[in-house]
Structures are given as structure tokens and as C-alpha cells.
Amino acid sequence: MQPINPDNSLKNGHVFAVGMSGSGKTSAAKKLFIQATDQVAIFDPMGDYTGKLAGRFVRGYEHIKDFATALMAGRKTRQGFKIAYQPKHETKPKDFDQFCQVVWAVGNGKHKKPLKIICEEVAEHSENAGKATGYHGKILRLGRKFNLHSINLFQRGQEVSKTIIDNCQHACVMMQKTRASAIYLEKMTGISAADIDQLNPLEYLLQDGKQYQKGVIRW
């Protein structure tokens, strides 16, 4: 299957959140980027989205075919949903690519709602830090016109494809472990390394285009 109804007038909704383990990336995805009425697909190899997300129960599926069936049914409606692929086996890049293939197929430039796609552990499921390949690359480069908005989570900017950073309208930079990581992110985003160095857990610098502001996630 292929996405339908390309619309080049649609806005770029891609996001990335980067921060060391414990910085609050998953909390950022849940609190900053998802609303109750959103249609959301989640690559969740660690089961971090079990329970409720934005006040709605997450429907988790162990097998990719069951996930695909549920997602296709959900996209035929205008109702909000939260559907996760939660495989029980140790996941590899091919599992992430299968997830992205399913998501890519339900893209629709004329749909009333964009599909938000939470991609956990991106670095661990990428073949290398070069040009993003496979269906994840398609979503990043072409998904905008098919109403696909990816939310990409990873620990270090150096470990993922520059395609992610270059194609995301919004960046959420969180606490970094090393000065080198802060300097790399300054080079790639323009966000001050000095400002990044001052971040504590659950604090973030949220960038839209070139402008950014500081905030903190509260539960």
C-alpha cells in the first residue's frame, strides 16, 4: 500500500526530542506533543506507553499485522486513537522499518487529522548515522504532504541521521551528558550550547524554526 492524496500545502509537523537517559524525552512526547483527540501510532519496544496517553487508553499490539489492522481501521475514522506496536521480542532495525512501512501506507493528505507517529529509541533501530533509509526516511522527507507528523526520540544527536534534524520543524533539546553533545546540537540547530549545558531533568529548550524557548515538564 501507498499513501494517497499528496498535498504540498500541508505544514511540516515533524519533531525530534534529544536527551540523555533520564532527561525526560518520553515525558516530553506525552506532555508536549500529544492531545486527547489526536490520532497517534507508537513504536514502543520498551512498553513505555502502556496505560493512558493524553487521557486515552493505548491499545498495544504484539504482532505487526494486528497493529496494522488496528491502525488502518482507526484511520478510516475521524476519531482520536492511541495505537502502539509493542513487540515482545528484542527489536532490530527491521522491526522499526516494518512499523514505519505500515505508518507510511496510511498517509492521506486529505485526512481531517494528521497521524502523529512516536518513534522511540531511534538510534538503536537505525542502521547508521548517515542518510535516513527505508520507510522512516520516506516519512521524514515526504510524510509532510501525506499528513504524517513524526516524533523522533533519541539520546545523542551524533548517533542518528542528519535527515532527522534537517527535516524536523520542531526540536526539543533536553539534558545532555557531555559538552561535546551540546556543542554538536548547537552546530546542528543553532541552540546555544551554554543554554543546553544548564538543563536539568524534565527541562527543555523547544525550538520552532530557528527560535527557541525554555520550559519544564510538570506531572
C-alpha positions in Angstrom: 0.0 0.0 0.0 1.0 3.6 -0.6 -0.1 6.9 0.9 -2.7 8.9 -1.0 -3.7 12.4 -1.9 -0.4 14.3 -1.6 -0.9 18.0 -0.6 2.2 20.2 -0.7 0.5 23.0 1.2 0.5 20.9 4.4 2.8 22.2 7.2 5.8 20.3 8.5 4.8 18.7 11.8 8.0 16.6 12.4 9.6 16.8 15.8 12.7 15.4 17.5 13.5 15.2 21.2 17.0 14.5 22.2 18.4 14.0 25.7 20.4 11.5 27.8 18.7 8.7 29.6 16.5 10.1 32.4 16.3 13.6 30.8 12.5 13.2 30.1 12.2 12.5 26.4 9.2 10.2 26.7 7.6 12.7 29.1 8.1 15.4 26.5 6.5 13.2 23.8 3.5 12.6 26.1 3.0 16.1 27.6 4.2 18.5 24.8 3.2 16.9 21.5 0.1 14.7 22.0 -3.5 15.8 22.6 -6.5 13.6 23.6 -8.2 14.0 20.2 -5.0 13.1 18.2 -4.6 10.0 16.1 -1.3 8.5 17.3 0.8 5.5 16.2 3.6 4.5 18.6 6.7 2.4 18.1 7.1 1.2 21.7 9.6 -1.6 22.1 10.0 -1.0 25.8 6.3 -0.7 26.7 6.7 2.9 27.9 3.2 3.8 26.6 1.2 1.1 28.4 -1.9 2.6 30.1 -3.1 6.1 29.2 -1.7 8.7 26.9 -3.3 12.2 26.9 -6.2 10.7 28.9 -6.9 7.9 26.4 -6.1 4.2 26.7 -3.3 3.0 24.5 -4.2 -0.1 22.5 -1.0 -2.2 22.3 -0.3 -5.0 19.8 2.5 -7.5 19.9 2.3 -8.5 16.3 2.8 -6.1 13.4 -0.2 -7.5 11.4 -2.5 -6.8 14.3 -1.1 -3.4 14.7 -1.5 -2.7 11.0 -5.2 -3.9 11.0 -6.0 -1.6 14.0 -4.2 1.4 12.6 -5.9 1.1 9.2 -9.3 0.8 10.9 -8.6 3.8 13.0 -7.5 6.0 10.0 -10.9 5.3 8.4 -12.5 7.4 11.1 -12.1 11.0 12.4 -11.9 9.8 16.0 -8.8 10.2 18.1 -6.9 7.0 19.0 -3.6 5.8 20.5 -2.3 2.6 19.0 1.1 1.1 19.8 3.3 -1.6 18.3 4.8 -3.3 21.4 6.6 -6.4 20.2 7.7 -8.8 23.0 10.9 -9.9 21.3 14.2 -7.9 21.2 13.7 -5.5 18.4 16.0 -4.7 15.5 16.1 -2.1 12.7 13.9 -4.3 10.5 11.1 -4.2 13.2 11.2 -0.4 13.1 11.2 -0.4 9.3 8.1 -2.6 9.3 6.4 -0.2 11.7 7.3 2.7 9.5 6.1 0.9 6.4 2.6 0.4 8.0 2.5 4.0 9.0 3.7 5.3 5.6 0.8 3.3 3.9 -1.9 5.1 5.9 -0.8 8.6 5.0 -3.5 10.7 3.4 -3.1 14.4 2.5 -6.8 14.9 2.7 -7.5 13.3 6.0 -9.1 15.6 8.6 -6.4 14.7 11.2 -2.7 14.2 10.8 -1.2 11.0 12.1 1.3 11.6 14.8 4.0 8.9 14.9 6.0 8.5 18.1 9.3 6.8 17.3 11.1 5.6 20.5 14.8 4.5 20.5 15.5 5.8 17.0 19.3 5.4 17.3 19.1 1.8 18.5 16.9 1.0 15.4 18.9 2.8 12.8 21.5 1.1 10.6 23.9 4.0 10.7 24.0 7.8 11.2 24.1 8.6 7.5 21.1 9.4 5.3 17.9 8.0 6.8 16.9 5.0 4.8 13.8 2.8 4.5 10.4 3.9 5.4 11.5 6.1 8.2 13.4 8.1 5.7 10.3 8.3 3.4 8.3 9.6 6.4 10.8 12.3 7.2 11.4 13.5 3.7 7.9 13.1 2.2 5.5 12.5 5.0 4.5 16.1 5.4 2.4 16.1 2.3 0.6 13.0 3.4 -0.3 14.4 6.8 2.3 12.3 8.7 4.0 14.0 11.7 6.8 12.0 13.2 8.1 12.5 16.8 11.6 11.1 16.9 13.3 10.3 20.3 17.0 9.6 20.8 19.8 10.2 23.3 22.6 11.8 21.2 22.4 13.8 18.1 25.6 12.3 16.8 24.1 8.8 16.8 21.2 9.5 14.3 20.8 10.5 10.7 21.1 14.2 9.9 17.9 13.7 7.9 16.0 13.8 11.2 17.5 17.1 12.4 17.3 18.7 8.9 13.6 17.7 8.3 12.1 18.4 11.7 10.4 21.8 12.1 10.4 21.5 15.9 13.3 20.4 18.2 13.1 19.6 21.9 16.6 19.6 23.3 16.9 18.2 26.8 19.7 17.5 29.3 22.9 16.2 27.6 25.6 14.0 29.2 28.6 15.7 27.7 29.7 19.1 26.5 30.5 17.5 23.1 26.9 16.6 22.6 25.7 20.1 23.5 28.2 21.6 21.0 27.1 19.2 18.3 23.5 20.2 18.8 24.4 23.9 18.7 26.1 23.3 15.4 23.1 21.4 14.0 20.2 23.5 15.4 21.6 26.9 16.4 20.5 26.4 20.0 23.2 27.7 22.4 25.5 25.0 23.9 25.7 27.2 27.0 21.9 27.1 27.4 21.9 23.3 26.8 24.5 22.8 29.5 22.3 24.4 32.1 19.4 22.0 31.6 18.2 19.7 34.4 15.9 16.6 34.1 12.5 17.5 32.6 13.7 20.9 31.5 13.8 21.5 27.7 14.6 24.0 25.0 11.8 23.9 22.4 12.7 25.3 19.0 10.2 26.2 16.2 12.2 27.0 13.1 15.1 29.0 14.5 13.6 30.5 17.6 13.5 28.6 20.9 12.3 29.0 24.5 12.9 27.2 27.8 10.3 25.2 29.6 9.8 22.4 32.2 7.6 19.4 32.1 5.3 19.0 35.1 3.3 16.0 36.1 
